[in-house]
Amino acid sequence: MLMNRTTTALAMAAAMVVTVGGSVMAQSPGASLVPAEPGKVYKVVLIGDQSFGDNGPMDAFAAGLEKCKTDFGMDVSKKESLAPAGYEDDIRAFASDGADLILTTFPPMTPAQTTVAKEFPDTKFRAIYQFINMPGDTGDKLYPNIESTEYQGQTVAYVLGVIAGGLSKTGKLGAVSGSDDPTVNAADNAWAQGALSVNPNVTVEFGVVGGDNGYQDPAKGKEIALAMASRGVDVISTEAAATQLGVIDGAKEKSILVQGDVANNATLYPEGYVGYLGLDFSTDVYLACKELYTGTWTGGTHTTLDLNTNTYYVPWDVIDAWAASQTWADAATVTAAIQKGHDAEAAIRAGTLVVDNNTATPVNIGG
């Protein structure tokens, strides 16, 4: 399972590098938040196992860090730690220097993160997209000075599925993923359920690129998209990082609709690109700083970041831009499909609609 989760984290990072879309990072608190220690300047460090300047997740993390400086007056710094052999030394150096909060990125840093956390029990750590303090962990597997986080986007996938189900003319949908992975599976299953909620007669077929290059194979992605189109599929969702570029190209060639991965690629196919699974990595950093500032930071925990933390979001601006110029269907049909998406999001946020985190391998529906 950890290998699958690690693969997903790296795939999400790769997807973000394709191009970065909008952000709904937490709003500035102004004077509304009461500091736990008035006048204290917290020292916060972000240590990344990937390079900054990627126009992707690392830059999003860095943006969150800068917002911590602006909103909370924190002393912030960041460090690239690109060689696994140096992870421990880099984390240890900042802990020794008195950092109040150290944030590390992605599963490859976990062994070093947990080792140094034991050495510095009074230092707080945020393990971004890492699987520490998991349910069922006990004894030496629990780290009281570490918060870890993971991302679940099935709620946004459900909303996108609602829209897809309302826009399909043939009633045939398709989803292309990079691998058979729990997080990706959950998004695909939720997307299908969203579509079924507005049209119980839709069929959904699932295509998996697979192999060692499943998230970096646009040619295979296009091949699968074209095959789906040949069978009447007219809306395709993709969870495949860089492979999605081929899926988008295939959808464009066949003049069908497509919904993208965790980045905005609307410029590649503006007439048929109906949103994407919005993900703002910056909220992870910002929320940790906010907790530190307000004295609500809680170690020994593992937190899921999702739609309700504004880590995932529905890119309504992209969807509305498509709707304003689309020639796919009559305006009433498009407006109704999008409104049902809004209604679904509102119900999810209100807690009246619960979307299952179904990580099982998706099975074709109907057909």
C-alpha positions in Angstrom: 0.0 0.0 0.0 2.8 2.4 0.9 4.3 1.9 -2.5 1.0 2.7 -4.2 0.6 5.8 -2.1 4.2 6.8 -2.9 3.5 6.4 -6.6 0.3 8.5 -6.3 2.2 11.3 -4.5 4.8 11.4 -7.2 2.3 11.2 -9.9 0.3 14.1 -8.5 3.5 16.1 -8.3 4.2 15.3 -12.0 0.7 16.3 -12.9 1.2 19.7 -11.3 4.3 20.4 -13.3 2.3 20.2 -16.6 0.7 23.5 -15.8 -0.7 25.1 -12.7 -4.3 26.3 -12.5 -6.2 28.4 -10.0 -5.8 28.4 -6.2 -8.2 28.7 -3.3 -5.6 28.9 -0.6 -6.9 29.9 2.8 -7.8 33.6 3.1 -5.7 36.0 5.1 -6.9 36.1 8.7 -6.3 39.8 9.3 -6.9 40.5 12.9 -9.4 37.7 13.4 -7.0 35.2 14.7 -5.6 35.4 18.2 -2.0 34.3 18.5 -1.1 31.8 21.2 2.0 33.7 22.1 1.6 37.4 21.2 4.8 38.9 19.9 6.5 35.6 19.3 8.2 35.2 15.9 8.0 31.5 14.9 10.8 30.0 12.8 9.4 27.8 10.1 11.4 25.8 7.6 10.2 24.0 4.4 12.5 21.2 3.3 11.7 19.8 -0.2 12.9 16.6 -1.8 12.2 18.2 -5.2 13.5 21.4 -6.7 11.7 24.7 -6.3 11.0 26.6 -9.5 8.9 23.7 -10.9 5.8 25.7 -11.6 4.2 22.9 -9.7 3.8 21.5 -6.1 7.1 22.8 -4.8 6.3 26.4 -5.9 2.8 26.0 -4.4 4.3 24.9 -1.1 6.7 27.9 -1.2 3.8 30.2 -1.9 2.0 28.8 1.2 5.2 29.5 3.2 5.4 33.1 2.0 1.8 33.5 3.0 2.7 32.3 6.5 5.3 35.1 6.6 2.8 37.7 5.4 -0.1 36.7 7.6 1.6 35.6 10.8 4.9 37.4 10.8 6.9 34.2 10.8 10.6 33.8 10.0 10.5 31.4 7.1 13.1 29.7 5.0 13.2 26.8 2.5 15.8 24.2 1.5 16.1 21.8 -1.4 17.3 18.4 -0.2 17.6 16.4 -3.4 19.9 13.6 -2.3 18.3 11.0 -0.1 21.5 10.4 1.7 21.3 14.0 2.9 17.7 14.1 4.1 18.5 13.3 7.8 21.4 15.8 8.0 19.3 18.6 6.4 16.4 18.1 8.8 18.7 17.7 11.8 20.5 20.9 11.0 17.3 23.0 11.1 16.1 21.2 14.2 19.4 21.9 15.9 19.1 25.6 14.9 15.9 25.9 16.8 13.2 25.8 14.2 9.7 25.8 15.7 8.1 23.9 12.8 9.8 21.9 10.0 7.8 20.8 7.0 9.1 17.9 4.8 7.6 16.8 1.4 6.5 13.4 0.1 7.0 9.8 1.2 10.7 9.4 0.3 11.5 11.7 3.2 9.6 9.7 5.8 12.4 7.5 7.2 14.6 10.6 7.8 11.6 12.5 9.1 10.8 10.0 11.8 14.4 9.4 12.8 15.1 13.1 13.4 11.7 13.6 15.1 12.8 11.1 17.8 16.0 13.1 18.4 14.1 16.4 18.8 10.9 15.7 20.7 10.3 19.4 21.3 10.4 20.3 17.6 7.2 20.2 15.6 7.1 18.6 12.2 4.6 18.5 9.4 5.1 15.5 7.1 3.4 16.5 3.8 1.7 13.7 2.0 3.3 11.1 4.2 1.8 8.2 6.0 2.8 8.5 9.6 0.6 8.1 12.7 -1.9 6.1 10.7 -5.0 4.6 12.1 -4.0 1.5 14.1 -0.5 2.6 14.7 0.6 2.2 18.3 3.8 2.3 20.4 6.9 3.4 18.6 4.9 3.9 15.4 3.3 7.0 16.9 5.2 10.2 16.8 3.7 12.9 19.1 5.7 15.7 17.5 4.7 14.9 13.9 1.5 15.8 12.0 1.2 13.9 8.7 -1.2 14.6 5.9 -2.6 13.0 2.8 -4.9 14.2 0.0 -8.3 12.8 -1.0 -10.0 14.3 -4.0 -13.0 11.9 -4.5 -15.5 14.6 -3.5 -14.4 17.0 -6.4 -14.3 14.0 -8.7 -17.9 13.3 -7.8 -18.9 16.9 -8.7 -17.1 16.6 -12.0 -18.9 13.4 -12.7 -22.2 15.0 -12.0 -21.4 17.6 -14.7 -20.1 14.9 -17.1 -23.2 12.9 -16.7 -25.4 15.9 -17.5 -23.4 16.8 -20.6 -23.0 13.4 -22.3 -25.1 13.0 -25.4 -24.4 9.3 -25.9 -24.6 8.3 -22.2 -21.2 6.7 -22.6 -18.3 7.9 -20.4 -14.7 6.9 -20.0 -12.0 7.4 -17.4 -8.2 7.0 -18.1 -5.8 6.5 -15.2 -2.1 6.0 -15.0 -2.2 3.0 -12.7 -4.4 0.8 -10.5 -3.8 2.9 -7.4 -6.0 3.4 -4.3 -6.2 7.2 -4.5 -6.7 7.3 -8.2 -9.3 4.5 -8.0 -11.2 6.5 -5.4 -11.4 9.4 -7.7 -12.5 7.3 -10.7 -15.1 5.5 -8.7 -16.5 8.8 -7.3 -16.6 10.3 -10.8 -18.7 7.4 -12.1 -21.0 7.6 -9.1 -21.5 11.3 -9.7 -22.5 10.7 -13.3 -24.9 7.9 -12.3 -26.5 10.3 -9.8 -27.9 12.4 -12.6 -28.2 9.7 -15.3 -28.6 6.2 -13.9 -28.5 4.8 -17.5 -24.9 6.0 -18.3 -22.2 3.5 -19.0 -18.7 4.0 -17.8 -15.5 2.2 -19.0 -12.2 2.5 -17.3 -8.8 2.4 -19.0 -5.5 2.0 -17.2 -2.2 2.8 -18.8 -0.1 0.8 -16.3 3.5 -0.2 -16.4 6.5 1.7 -15.2 5.6 4.7 -17.4 1.9 4.9 -16.7 1.9 8.5 -15.7 4.4 9.7 -18.4 3.0 8.1 -21.6 0.9 10.6 -23.7 1.0 8.3 -26.7 -0.7 5.5 -24.8 -3.1 8.0 -23.3 -4.2 9.1 -26.7 -4.5 5.6 -27.9 -6.9 4.7 -25.1 -8.9 7.9 -25.6 -9.3 7.3 -29.3 -10.4 3.7 -28.6 -13.0 4.9 -26.2 -14.3 7.5 -28.6 -14.7 4.8 -31.3 -17.0 3.0 -28.9 -19.2 6.1 -28.5 -17.7 7.6 -25.3 -18.2 11.4 -25.5 -16.9 12.5 -22.1 -13.5 11.3 -20.7 -12.0 11.9 -17.3 -8.3 11.5 -16.7 -6.1 10.7 -13.7 -2.8 10.2 -15.4 -0.4 13.1 -14.8 1.6 13.8 -18.1 -0.2 11.0 -19.8 -3.3 13.2 -19.7 -1.8 15.3 -22.5 -2.4 12.5 -24.9 -5.9 11.9 -23.6 -6.7 15.6 -24.2 -5.2 15.4 -27.7 -7.3 12.3 -28.5 -10.5 14.0 -27.2 -9.7 17.1 -29.3 -9.2 14.9 -32.4 -12.6 13.3 -31.9 -14.3 16.5 -30.8 -15.5 15.0 -27.5 -15.3 16.5 -24.0 -12.5 15.9 -21.4 -12.0 16.6 -17.8 -8.4 16.8 -16.6 -6.0 15.8 -13.8 -4.8 18.1 -11.0 -3.7 21.0 -13.3 -5.4 23.4 -15.7 -4.8 22.4 -19.3 -7.7 24.3 -20.8 -5.5 26.2 -23.3 -4.8 22.9 -25.0 -8.4 22.3 -25.9 -10.6 25.3 -24.8 -13.7 24.1 -26.8 -13.8 20.8 -25.0 -12.0 21.0 -21.7 -14.6 21.0 -18.9 -12.6 21.5 -15.7 -10.1 19.4 -13.8 -9.6 18.0 -10.3 -8.4 21.2 -8.7 -5.6 20.7 -6.1 -3.9 23.5 -4.1 -0.8 22.1 -2.4 -0.2 25.5 -0.6 -2.9 25.0 1.9 -1.0 22.1 3.5 1.8 24.5 4.5 -0.5 27.4 5.4 -2.8 25.3 7.6 0.2 24.0 9.6 1.5 27.6 10.2 -2.0 28.7 11.2 -2.2 25.9 13.8 1.2 26.9 15.1 0.2 30.5 15.4 -3.1 29.9 17.1 -1.8 27.1 19.4 -4.0 24.5 17.9 -1.2 22.4 16.4 -1.7 18.7 17.3 1.0 16.1 16.9 0.5 12.3 16.8 -2.1 12.8 14.0 -2.7 12.0 10.4 -5.0 14.4 8.6 -6.9 14.1 5.3 -7.0 17.3 3.2 -9.9 17.5 0.8 -12.6 19.8 -0.5 -13.7 20.9 3.0 -10.1 22.1 3.8 -10.0 23.9 0.4 -7.0 21.7 -0.6 -9.1 20.3 -3.4 -11.5 22.5 -5.3 -13.8 22.6 -8.2 -12.4 25.1 -10.8 -15.7 26.8 -11.6 -13.9 29.6 -13.4 -12.6 27.2 -16.0 -15.9 25.4 -16.3 -17.8 28.7 -16.7 -15.3 29.9 -19.3 -15.9 26.7 -21.3 -19.7 27.2 -20.9 -19.6 30.8 -22.1 -18.1 29.8 -25.5 -19.2 26.2 -26.0 -21.0 24.8 -29.0 -21.5 21.4 -27.5 -25.1 21.6 -26.5 -27.9 24.1 -26.0 -27.4 26.6 -23.2 -30.2 25.2 -21.1 -28.6 21.8 -21.0 -25.2 23.1 -20.1 -26.6 25.4 -17.4 -28.5 22.6 -15.9 -25.5 20.3 -15.8 -23.3 22.9 -14.2 -26.0 23.8 -11.6 -26.3 20.2 -10.6 -22.6 20.2 -10.0 -22.9 23.3 -7.8 -25.7 21.6 -5.9 -23.6 18.5 -5.3 -20.7 20.6 -4.0 -23.0 22.4 -1.6 -24.4 19.1 -0.3 -20.9 17.7 0.2 -19.8 20.8 2.1 -23.0 20.7 4.2 -22.4 17.1 5.1 -25.7 15.9 3.6 -23.9 14.1 0.7 -21.1 11.7 1.7 -18.9 10.5 -1.1 -17.3 7.1 -0.4 -13.5 6.8 -0.6 -13.8 3.6 -2.6 -10.3 2.5 -3.4 -11.2 -0.7 -5.1 -10.2 -1.2 -8.7 -13.0 0.3 -10.8 -15.2 -2.0 -12.7 -16.9 -1.0 -16.0 -20.5 0.0 -15.5 -23.2 -1.0 -18.0 -22.5 -1.6 -21.7 
